[in-house]
Amino acid sequence: MSSTAELLRTPLYDWHAANGGRLVDFAGWAMPVQYRSIVEEHNATRQRVGLFDVSHMGRLTVQGAAAEMWLDGLATRRAAGTPVGRVRYSLICNESGGVLDDILFTRVTENRFDLVVNASNRAKLLDWFAEHAMADADLIDRTEATAMIAVQGPGAVEMVASLADADVASIRYYRSGEANIAGAPCVVSRTGYTGEDGFELIANANQAEAIWKALINLGAAACGLASRDTLRLEAGMPLYGHELRERLNPLHAGLGFAVDFEDADGGRRTFVGSDALLKAREDGSVARRVGLRVEGKRPPREEYRVLVDGRPCGVVTSGTHSPTLGYPIAMAYIEPELTQEGTRVAIDIRGTETPAMVVPLPFYKRS
């Protein structure tokens, strides 16, 4: 692991360091993993408002007359015809249908799309996009010139609205708009990675701290990446490097909703990886992603074996003790004939076969 002195810093680094954030190397960035206990930060987000610095995530723009055509040829979700202001969750796949990354893209204007990509995949995607460059589709990396703050929780919309000069509360789920937040121009997207309502705000880097402090002054709790992970796991959201990898495809990960094989007219749509994914759709022999409710108190961890009648039948990709539900949960890839809800399996937790049951995802869904 690199020392934090060698790592990239977000515009909020000084605030994190001065306010007790435990900083760690995350994809080459010095990021706060927690300020207080993970459970405290987790519960603050579920019950009130949690504030997350997610400026390490990549923010890219593609613009030009061919921007729509370019993105439509690379993303599993249709970019063509996407209305202005709409945000879509999508995958970027290789020719084999393996996932290079999961992204959000937003249509900003007719000829501009903004993309948010995972920090760990930013460099890889920039190379991939360069290989697939197209005239009149210019790609700009805006990551280090901007900041990104996630405001999540049942009080998040009201809190952000109180600092906005526009009606951000009317922005619908997976829509985006613009407003001044605490006096700073922001892109305001009603998205998130916690299972709660809220916004993700993108602002110029030099205005991030003013926005952050204004939200803290209203009672938002600064939260680190550790609680963000327990929140997303409860929400059943995949994490790249765990549920998503280049050797896995979105259909077997349970993300078929994010793959459009048809264009708006019902014709065959082609994008990088589409031929392989069509074949994968018919392959019933491959392991599938499921949720597991685990008995006992010990949470399973990544790479622990899933067993049926003592025989290995899968592997855990993420596991934790759920602060909201009060018992251990996990996501795993298991043999397809075992994915039915209620199927009993076991997990090898350090040599002990611990009973578990297949349950629907997400584990937690806000009311």
Backbone hydrogen bonds in HBPLUS format (Angstrom, degrees):
<---DONOR---> <-ACCEPTOR-->    atom                        ^
c    i                          cat <-CA-CA->   ^        H-A-AA   ^      H-
h    n   atom  resd res      DA  || num        DHA   H-A  angle D-A-AA Bond
n    s   type  num  typ     dist DA aas  dist angle  dist       angle   num
A0006-GLU N   A0003-SER O   2.96 MM   3  5.65 155.5  2.02 119.3 126.0     1
A0007-LEU N   A0004-THR O   3.18 MM   3  5.12 158.9  2.22 102.7 109.2     2
A0008-LEU N   A0028-GLY O   2.93 MM  20  6.16 165.5  1.95 158.0 153.2     3
A0030-ALA N   A0008-LEU O   2.85 MM  22  6.08 161.3  1.89 176.2 170.1     4
A0013-TYR N   A0010-THR O   3.01 MM   3  5.29 163.8  2.04 121.6 121.3     5
A0016-HIS N   A0012-LEU O   3.01 MM   4  6.32 165.6  2.03 160.9 164.9     6
A0017-ALA N   A0013-TYR O   2.93 MM   4  6.20 167.0  1.94 162.0 165.0     7
A0018-ALA N   A0014-ASP O   2.96 MM   4  6.07 152.5  2.04 145.2 152.6     8
A0019-ASN N   A0015-TRP O   3.03 MM   4  6.05 126.4  2.32 144.7 157.5     9
A0019-ASN N   A0016-HIS O   3.22 MM   3  5.27 142.9  2.37  97.8 108.3    10
A0021-GLY N   A0016-HIS O   2.88 MM   5  4.85 153.9  1.95 158.4 150.8    11
A0022-ARG N   A0034-GLN O   2.91 MM  12  5.66 171.0  1.92 162.5 164.9    12
A0033-VAL N   A0022-ARG O   2.79 MM  11  5.71 170.5  1.80 161.5 159.3    13
A0024-VAL N   A0031-MET O   2.87 MM   7  5.46 159.1  1.92 146.4 149.3    14
A0031-MET N   A0024-VAL O   2.90 MM   7  5.46 162.2  1.93 158.0 157.4    15
A0026-PHE N   A0029-TRP O   2.78 MM   3  5.14 166.2  1.80 152.7 157.6    16
A0029-TRP N   A0026-PHE O   2.96 MM   3  5.14 157.6  2.01 110.0 117.4    17
A0225-LEU N   A0032-PRO O   3.01 MM 193  6.47 157.3  2.06 140.2 143.7    18
A0226-ALA N   A0033-VAL O   2.98 MM 193  5.22 163.2  2.01 133.1 137.6    19
A0041-GLU N   A0037-SER O   3.15 MM   4  6.47 164.4  2.17 152.3 155.7    20
A0042-HIS N   A0038-ILE O   2.80 MM   4  5.96 157.2  1.85 151.8 159.3    21
A0043-ASN N   A0039-VAL O   2.84 MM   4  5.98 171.7  1.85 154.5 156.4    22
A0044-ALA N   A0040-GLU O   2.94 MM   4  6.08 149.4  2.04 143.2 152.1    23
A0045-THR N   A0041-GLU O   3.24 MM   4  6.47 150.3  2.34 142.2 148.1    24
A0045-THR N   A0042-HIS O   3.15 MM   3  5.43 124.4  2.48 100.3 113.2    25
A0046-ARG N   A0042-HIS O   3.07 MM   4  6.44 159.1  2.11 150.2 156.5    26
A0047-GLN N   A0043-ASN O   2.82 MM   4  5.81 151.3  1.90 149.7 156.8    27
A0048-ARG N   A0044-ALA O   2.74 MM   4  5.31 148.3  1.84 133.7 142.8    28
A0155-GLY N   A0048-ARG O   3.18 MM 107  5.36 173.7  2.19 134.9 133.1    29
A0221-ALA N   A0049-VAL O   3.01 MM 172  6.28 172.6  2.01 148.4 149.8    30
A0050-GLY N   A0152-GLN O   2.70 MM 102  5.26 169.0  1.71 163.7 166.6    31
A0152-GLN N   A0050-GLY O   2.94 MM 102  5.26 168.5  1.95 157.0 159.7    32
A0051-LEU N   A0221-ALA O   2.81 MM 170  5.71 155.4  1.87 155.9 150.2    33
A0223-CYS N   A0051-LEU O   2.84 MM 172  5.61 159.5  1.88 166.3 159.5    34
A0052-PHE N   A0150-ALA O   2.89 MM  98  5.01 161.7  1.93 149.7 154.4    35
A0150-ALA N   A0052-PHE O   2.87 MM  98  5.01 162.5  1.90 149.6 153.7    36
A0054-VAL N   A0148-MET O   2.93 MM  94  5.34 151.8  2.01 148.3 153.8    37
A0057-MET N   A0054-VAL O   3.17 MM   3  5.92 162.9  2.20 117.7 122.1    38
A0058-GLY N   A0117-VAL O   2.88 MM  59  4.86 136.3  2.08 137.2 143.5    39
A0117-VAL N   A0058-GLY O   2.86 MM  59  4.86 156.5  1.92 132.9 140.8    40
A0142-ARG N   A0059-ARG O   2.78 MM  83  5.41 148.4  1.88 158.0 168.6    41
A0060-LEU N   A0115-LEU O   2.91 MM  55  5.02 160.1  1.95 143.0 149.3    42
A0115-LEU N   A0060-LEU O   2.72 MM  55  5.02 169.9  1.73 151.0 153.3    43
A0061-THR N   A0140-ILE O   2.83 MM  79  5.09 154.8  1.90 148.3 156.0    44
A0140-ILE N   A0061-THR O   2.76 MM  79  5.09 157.6  1.81 153.7 160.7    45
A0062-VAL N   A0113-PHE O   2.92 MM  51  5.43 166.7  1.93 162.0 166.5    46
A0113-PHE N   A0062-VAL O   2.93 MM  51  5.43 161.8  1.96 159.0 165.1    47
A0063-GLN N   A0138-ASP O   2.95 MM  75  5.31 155.1  2.02 141.3 148.1    48
A0138-ASP N   A0063-GLN O   2.75 MM  75  5.31 154.5  1.81 166.6 157.7    49
A0064-GLY N   A0111-ASN O   2.89 MM  47  5.22 147.7  2.00 148.2 155.7    50
A0067-ALA N   A0064-GLY O   3.06 MM   3  5.24 169.3  2.07 116.6 117.9    51
A0066-ALA N   A0136-ASP O   2.79 MM  70  5.13 160.2  1.83 140.6 140.4    52
A0070-TRP N   A0066-ALA O   2.90 MM   4  6.04 162.9  1.93 160.1 165.1    53
A0071-LEU N   A0067-ALA O   3.03 MM   4  6.21 173.5  2.03 154.3 155.6    54
A0072-ASP N   A0068-GLU O   2.89 MM   4  5.95 157.6  1.94 148.6 155.9    55
A0073-GLY N   A0069-MET O   3.15 MM   4  6.26 133.6  2.37 138.1 148.2    56
A0073-GLY N   A0070-TRP O   3.20 MM   3  5.36 136.1  2.40  98.1 109.7    57
A0074-LEU N   A0071-LEU O   3.04 MM   3  5.23 158.4  2.08 107.4 114.4    58
A0075-ALA N   A0071-LEU O   2.89 MM   4  5.87 163.6  1.92 169.1 170.3    59
A0272-VAL N   A0073-GLY O   3.03 MM 199  6.35 154.4  2.09 143.1 145.0    60
A0076-THR N   A0091-LEU O   2.99 MM  15  5.42 154.6  2.06 154.4 160.3    61
A0260-ASP N   A0076-THR O   2.79 MM 184  5.99 176.1  1.79 155.1 153.9    62
A0082-THR N   A0079-ALA O   3.04 MM   3  5.38 165.0  2.06 130.0 130.6    63
A0086-ARG N   A0083-PRO O   3.18 MM   3  5.64 162.3  2.21 135.1 135.1    64
A0085-GLY N   A0107-ARG O   2.73 MM  22  5.58 178.3  1.73 161.7 161.1    65
A0176-SER N   A0085-GLY O   2.77 MM  91  4.97 141.5  1.92 145.5 153.5    66
A0107-ARG N   A0086-ARG O   3.25 MM  21  5.98 156.5  2.31 157.1 160.2    67
A0087-VAL N   A0174-TYR O   2.93 MM  87  4.95 166.8  1.94 137.8 133.4    68
A0088-ARG N   A0105-PHE O   2.83 MM  17  5.45 159.6  1.88 156.1 163.0    69
A0105-PHE N   A0088-ARG O   2.94 MM  17  5.45 159.6  1.98 152.2 158.2    70
A0090-SER N   A0103-ILE O   2.98 MM  13  5.43 164.5  2.00 152.6 153.8    71
A0103-ILE N   A0090-SER O   2.86 MM  13  5.43 163.0  1.88 149.1 155.0    72
A0092-ILE N   A0101-ASP O   2.90 MM   9  5.40 161.2  1.93 160.8 161.2    73
A0100-LEU N   A0092-ILE O   2.69 MM   8  5.46 156.2  1.74 153.2 161.2    74
A0101-ASP N   A0092-ILE O   3.31 MM   9  5.40 144.4  2.45 143.0 144.9    75
A0094-ASN N   A0098-GLY O   2.90 MM   4  5.47 150.2  1.99 147.9 157.8    76
A0097-GLY N   A0094-ASN O   2.93 MM   3  5.34 163.2  1.96 118.0 122.2    77
A0099-VAL N   A0248-LEU O   3.00 MM 149  6.25 145.9  2.12 171.7 175.5    78
A0104-LEU N   A0116-VAL O   3.11 MM  12  5.22 155.0  2.18 142.4 150.0    79
A0116-VAL N   A0104-LEU O   2.85 MM  12  5.22 154.6  1.91 152.8 159.1    80
A0106-THR N   A0114-ASP O   2.81 MM   8  5.19 154.2  1.88 151.5 160.0    81
A0114-ASP N   A0106-THR O   2.90 MM   8  5.19 154.9  1.96 147.5 153.9    82
A0108-VAL N   A0112-ARG O   2.94 MM   4  5.47 150.9  2.02 138.9 147.1    83
A0109-THR N   A0112-ARG O   3.34 MM   3  5.02 165.7  2.36 128.3 131.4    84
A0112-ARG N   A0109-THR O   3.36 MM   3  5.02 176.3  2.36 102.5 102.6    85
A0121-ASN N   A0118-ASN O   3.02 MM   3  5.30 146.5  2.14 105.5 115.7    86
A0122-ARG N   A0119-ALA O   3.41 MM   3  5.32 162.5  2.44 101.3 106.3    87
A0125-LEU N   A0121-ASN O   2.83 MM   4  5.99 163.2  1.86 161.3 165.8    88
A0126-LEU N   A0122-ARG O   2.91 MM   4  6.15 157.9  1.96 151.9 158.3    89
A0127-ASP N   A0123-ALA O   3.09 MM   4  6.37 157.2  2.15 147.9 153.2    90
A0128-TRP N   A0124-LYS O   2.92 MM   4  6.19 157.0  1.97 145.5 152.7    91
A0129-PHE N   A0125-LEU O   2.68 MM   4  5.86 167.6  1.70 160.3 162.6    92
A0130-ALA N   A0126-LEU O   2.96 MM   4  6.07 149.4  2.05 138.6 147.4    93
A0131-GLU N   A0127-ASP O   2.97 MM   4  6.30 148.6  2.07 146.3 154.5    94
A0132-HIS N   A0128-TRP O   3.18 MM   4  6.48 135.9  2.38 138.7 150.5    95
A0132-HIS N   A0129-PHE O   3.07 MM   3  5.01 128.4  2.35  92.9 107.0    96
A0133-ALA N   A0130-ALA O   3.27 MM   3  4.95 150.6  2.36 109.5 105.2    97
A0137-ALA N   A0134-MET O   3.19 MM   3  5.61 128.1  2.48 142.2 135.5    98
A0145-ALA N   A0142-ARG O   3.26 MM   3  5.39 138.6  2.44 101.8 113.4    99
A0146-THR N   A0143-THR O   3.37 MM   3  5.63 159.0  2.42 105.2 111.3   100
A0205-ALA N   A0145-ALA O   3.02 MM  60  5.52 163.5  2.05 130.8 126.3   101
A0147-ALA N   A0203-ALA O   2.81 MM  56  5.46 152.0  1.89 156.8 161.8   102
A0203-ALA N   A0147-ALA O   3.09 MM  56  5.46 152.5  2.17 139.9 148.5   103
A0149-ILE N   A0201-LEU O   2.88 MM  52  5.15 157.5  1.93 147.1 154.4   104
A0201-LEU N   A0149-ILE O   2.77 MM  52  5.15 169.0  1.78 154.4 155.5   105
A0151-VAL N   A0199-PHE O   2.81 MM  48  5.31 169.5  1.82 159.5 163.2   106
A0199-PHE N   A0151-VAL O   2.91 MM  48  5.31 142.1  2.05 149.2 156.5   107
A0153-GLY N   A0197-ASP O   2.94 MM  44  5.64 164.0  1.96 169.5 171.6   108
A0156-ALA N   A0153-GLY O   3.01 MM   3  5.14 167.6  2.03 115.1 118.7   109
A0159-MET N   A0155-GLY O   3.08 MM   4  6.17 156.1  2.14 148.3 155.6   110
A0160-VAL N   A0156-ALA O   2.93 MM   4  6.14 173.2  1.93 161.3 161.7   111
A0161-ALA N   A0157-VAL O   2.90 MM   4  5.96 161.5  1.94 150.2 156.4   112
A0162-SER N   A0158-GLU O   3.11 MM   4  6.24 139.7  2.28 138.9 148.0   113
A0162-SER N   A0159-MET O   3.19 MM   3  5.29 128.6  2.46  95.8 108.7   114
A0163-LEU N   A0160-VAL O   2.98 MM   3  5.36 152.4  2.05 110.3 119.0   115
A0164-ALA N   A0161-ALA O   3.22 MM   3  5.02 161.5  2.25 100.6 106.2   116
A0182-ALA N   A0163-LEU O   2.93 MM  19  5.13 165.9  1.95 136.6 139.7   117
A0165-ASP N   A0180-ASN O   3.15 MM  15  5.60 134.4  2.36 143.4 155.3   118
A0168-VAL N   A0166-ALA O   2.85 MM   2  5.73 128.2  2.12 112.8  96.8   119
A0170-SER N   A0167-ASP O   3.30 MM   3  5.85 155.5  2.37 108.9 115.2   120
A0171-ILE N   A0168-VAL O   3.01 MM   3  5.39 161.3  2.05 112.0 118.1   121
A0175-ARG N   A0172-ARG O   3.00 MM   3  5.37 120.5  2.36 146.9 137.8   122
A0174-TYR N   A0190-ARG O   3.05 MM  16  5.43 171.3  2.06 146.5 143.6   123
A0190-ARG N   A0175-ARG O   3.00 MM  15  5.83 166.5  2.02 173.8 178.0   124
A0177-GLY N   A0188-VAL O   2.85 MM  11  5.22 154.5  1.91 142.2 150.5   125
A0188-VAL N   A0177-GLY O   2.80 MM  11  5.22 171.1  1.81 143.1 146.1   126
A0179-ALA N   A0186-CYS O   3.11 MM   7  5.52 157.1  2.17 148.5 154.6   127
A0186-CYS N   A0179-ALA O   2.79 MM   7  5.52 148.2  1.90 148.1 157.7   128
A0181-ILE N   A0184-ALA O   2.82 MM   3  5.18 157.0  1.87 146.6 141.4   129
A0184-ALA N   A0181-ILE O   3.00 MM   3  5.18 168.2  2.01 112.4 115.5   130
A0187-VAL N   A0202-ILE O   2.91 MM  15  5.09 156.8  1.97 144.1 151.1   131
A0202-ILE N   A0187-VAL O   3.00 MM  15  5.09 156.4  2.05 142.4 149.5   132
A0189-SER N   A0200-GLU O   3.04 MM  11  5.24 170.7  2.04 149.5 152.3   133
A0200-GLU N   A0189-SER O   2.79 MM  11  5.24 146.2  1.90 147.4 158.7   134
A0207-GLN N   A0204-ASN O   2.98 MM   3  5.59 164.6  2.00 122.3 127.0   135
A0208-ALA N   A0205-ALA O   3.30 MM   3  5.48 168.7  2.31 110.3 113.6   136
A0211-ILE N   A0207-GLN O   3.39 MM   4  6.68 161.6  2.42 149.4 153.7   137
A0212-TRP N   A0208-ALA O   2.90 MM   4  6.14 169.5  1.91 159.3 162.5   138
A0213-LYS N   A0209-GLU O   2.86 MM   4  5.96 170.0  1.87 152.1 154.6   139
A0214-ALA N   A0210-ALA O   3.04 MM   4  6.14 155.5  2.10 141.8 148.7   140
A0215-LEU N   A0211-ILE O   3.07 MM   4  6.37 154.9  2.14 152.0 158.1   141
A0216-ILE N   A0212-TRP O   2.92 MM   4  6.22 156.8  1.98 150.9 158.2   142
A0217-ASN N   A0213-LYS O   2.82 MM   4  6.00 158.5  1.87 150.6 156.3   143
A0218-LEU N   A0215-LEU O   3.11 MM   3  5.11 136.4  2.31  94.9 107.2   144
A0220-ALA N   A0215-LEU O   3.10 MM   5  5.66 162.1  2.13 148.3 142.9   145
A0219-GLY N   A0216-ILE O   2.90 MM   3  5.17 159.9  1.94 110.2 116.4   146
A0228-ARG N   A0224-GLY O   3.29 MM   4  6.56 152.1  2.37 143.4 151.5   147
A0229-ASP N   A0225-LEU O   3.06 MM   4  6.24 139.1  2.23 138.1 146.9   148
A0229-ASP N   A0226-ALA O   3.16 MM   3  5.25 128.2  2.44  94.5 107.4   149
A0230-THR N   A0226-ALA O   3.26 MM   4  6.72 154.0  2.33 145.3 151.3   150
A0231-LEU N   A0227-SER O   2.93 MM   4  6.06 158.1  1.98 150.3 156.5   151
A0232-ARG N   A0228-ARG O   3.01 MM   4  6.15 160.4  2.05 141.2 146.5   152
A0233-LEU N   A0229-ASP O   3.00 MM   4  6.11 148.9  2.10 142.8 151.4   153
A0234-GLU N   A0230-THR O   3.09 MM   4  6.28 163.4  2.12 144.7 148.5   154
A0235-ALA N   A0231-LEU O   3.05 MM   4  6.29 149.2  2.15 142.6 151.8   155
A0237-MET N   A0232-ARG O   2.94 MM   5  5.35 164.4  1.97 160.6 157.7   156
A0236-GLY N   A0233-LEU O   2.92 MM   3  4.96 157.8  1.97 105.0 111.8   157
A0363-PHE N   A0234-GLU O   3.01 MM 129  5.10 120.2  2.38 141.1 157.4   158
A0364-TYR N   A0234-GLU O   2.76 MM 130  5.25 146.5  1.87 149.0 144.5   159
A0242-HIS N   A0239-LEU O   2.96 MM   3  5.47 156.1  2.02 137.3 140.4   160
A0243-GLU N   A0239-LEU O   2.98 MM   4  5.52 130.7  2.23 142.5 155.0   161
A0241-GLY N   A0244-LEU O   2.73 MM   3  5.62 165.0  1.75 161.9 161.6   162
A0248-LEU N   A0245-ARG O   3.12 MM   3  5.26 159.7  2.16 105.4 111.6   163
A0253-ALA N   A0249-ASN O   3.18 MM   4  6.39 131.7  2.43 142.8 156.3   164
A0255-LEU N   A0250-PRO O   2.78 MM   5  5.03 156.4  1.84 169.3 163.6   165
A0254-GLY N   A0251-LEU O   3.12 MM   3  5.29 160.3  2.16 105.8 110.0   166
A0289-ARG N   A0252-HIS O   3.08 MM  37  6.53 144.9  2.21 163.8 171.3   167
A0258-ALA N   A0255-LEU O   2.92 MM   3  5.60 159.1  1.96 120.5 127.0   168
A0259-VAL N   A0256-GLY O   3.11 MM   3  5.33 155.3  2.18 118.7 116.8   169
A0269-ARG N   A0261-PHE O   2.75 MM   8  5.17 162.7  1.78 146.5 141.0   170
A0263-ASP N   A0267-GLY O   2.84 MM   4  5.40 153.0  1.92 142.5 151.6   171
A0266-GLY N   A0263-ASP O   2.97 MM   3  5.33 166.7  1.98 117.9 121.1   172
A0274-SER N   A0271-PHE O   2.90 MM   3  5.34 168.0  1.91 142.8 141.8   173
A0277-LEU N   A0273-GLY O   2.98 MM   4  6.17 154.2  2.05 152.6 160.6   174
A0278-LEU N   A0274-SER O   2.97 MM   4  6.16 149.7  2.06 148.1 155.2   175
A0279-LYS N   A0275-ASP O   3.28 MM   4  6.63 153.5  2.36 144.5 150.7   176
A0280-ALA N   A0276-ALA O   2.91 MM   4  6.18 155.0  1.97 145.1 153.0   177
A0281-ARG N   A0277-LEU O   2.90 MM   4  6.05 140.9  2.06 142.8 151.9   178
A0282-GLU N   A0279-LYS O   3.09 MM   3  5.53 142.2  2.24 107.4 117.2   179
A0283-ASP N   A0280-ALA O   3.05 MM   3  5.01 152.1  2.13 100.7 109.5   180
A0288-ARG N   A0334-ILE O   2.89 MM  46  5.58 153.1  1.96 157.5 154.4   181
A0334-ILE N   A0288-ARG O   2.94 MM  46  5.58 153.2  2.01 150.1 150.0   182
A0290-VAL N   A0332-ALA O   2.82 MM  42  5.55 152.8  1.90 159.8 169.0   183
A0332-ALA N   A0290-VAL O   3.11 MM  42  5.55 154.3  2.17 144.8 151.4   184
A0359-VAL N   A0291-GLY O   2.91 MM  68  5.28 164.2  1.94 131.7 136.1   185
A0292-LEU N   A0330-ALA O   2.81 MM  38  5.12 152.3  1.89 157.0 155.7   186
A0330-ALA N   A0292-LEU O   3.02 MM  38  5.12 139.6  2.19 144.9 150.0   187
A0293-ARG N   A0357-MET O   2.92 MM  64  5.32 161.3  1.95 153.4 156.1   188
A0357-MET N   A0293-ARG O   2.91 MM  64  5.32 149.8  2.01 142.7 152.6   189
A0294-VAL N   A0328-PRO O   3.06 MM  34  5.24 171.5  2.07 144.4 142.9   190
A0295-GLU N   A0355-PRO O   3.00 MM  60  5.68 177.8  2.00 157.7 157.7   191
A0304-TYR N   A0301-ARG O   3.15 MM   3  5.90 158.1  2.20 141.4 142.5   192
A0303-GLU N   A0316-VAL O   2.81 MM  13  5.21 163.5  1.84 148.2 143.4   193
A0316-VAL N   A0304-TYR O   2.86 MM  12  5.31 167.9  1.88 159.9 164.0   194
A0348-ASP N   A0305-ARG O   2.93 MM  43  5.43 164.4  1.96 156.4 161.6   195
A0306-VAL N   A0314-GLY O   2.90 MM   8  4.77 171.9  1.91 122.9 120.8   196
A0313-CYS N   A0306-VAL O   2.75 MM   7  5.65 168.9  1.76 150.1 151.6   197
A0307-LEU N   A0346-ALA O   2.68 MM  39  5.01 169.8  1.69 148.1 150.7   198
A0346-ALA N   A0307-LEU O   2.86 MM  39  5.01 144.8  1.99 146.4 149.8   199
A0308-VAL N   A0311-ARG O   2.81 MM   3  5.21 153.1  1.88 143.0 150.2   200
A0311-ARG N   A0308-VAL O   2.92 MM   3  5.21 162.9  1.95 115.0 118.3   201
A0335-GLU N   A0313-CYS O   3.02 MM  22  5.79 140.5  2.18 159.0 171.2   202
A0315-VAL N   A0333-TYR O   2.94 MM  18  5.58 148.1  2.05 149.4 158.1   203
A0333-TYR N   A0315-VAL O   2.99 MM  18  5.58 154.9  2.05 159.0 158.8   204
A0317-THR N   A0331-MET O   2.81 MM  14  5.70 170.8  1.82 142.6 145.9   205
A0318-SER N   A0331-MET O   3.34 MM  13  5.32 161.4  2.38 139.2 138.0   206
A0331-MET N   A0318-SER O   2.89 MM  13  5.32 155.6  1.95 144.6 150.3   207
A0320-THR N   A0329-ILE O   3.02 MM   9  5.72 158.6  2.06 155.1 159.3   208
A0329-ILE N   A0320-THR O   2.89 MM   9  5.72 162.8  1.92 169.9 175.1   209
A0322-SER N   A0327-TYR O   3.00 MM   5  5.55 160.8  2.04 130.8 132.2   210
A0326-GLY N   A0322-SER O   2.79 MM   4  5.43 149.8  1.88 142.9 151.3   211
A0338-LEU N   A0335-GLU O   2.96 MM   3  5.64 163.1  1.99 124.8 130.1   212
A0339-THR N   A0336-PRO O   3.34 MM   3  5.47 170.3  2.35 112.8 113.0   213
A0343-THR N   A0340-GLN O   3.09 MM   3  5.85 156.4  2.15 146.2 147.0   214
A0342-GLY N   A0358-VAL O   2.84 MM  16  5.21 176.2  1.84 142.8 144.1   215
A0358-VAL N   A0343-THR O   2.96 MM  15  5.30 160.9  1.99 148.4 154.5   216
A0345-VAL N   A0356-ALA O   2.94 MM  11  5.32 173.3  1.95 147.6 149.8   217
A0356-ALA N   A0345-VAL O   2.98 MM  11  5.32 155.6  2.04 139.2 133.9   218
A0347-ILE N   A0354-THR O   2.80 MM   7  5.10 151.2  1.88 135.0 143.8   219
A0354-THR N   A0347-ILE O   2.84 MM   7  5.10 178.2  1.84 144.3 144.2   220
A0349-ILE N   A0352-THR O   2.89 MM   3  5.15 161.9  1.92 151.7 145.6   221
A0352-THR N   A0349-ILE O   3.12 MM   3  5.15 161.2  2.16 106.6 112.5   222
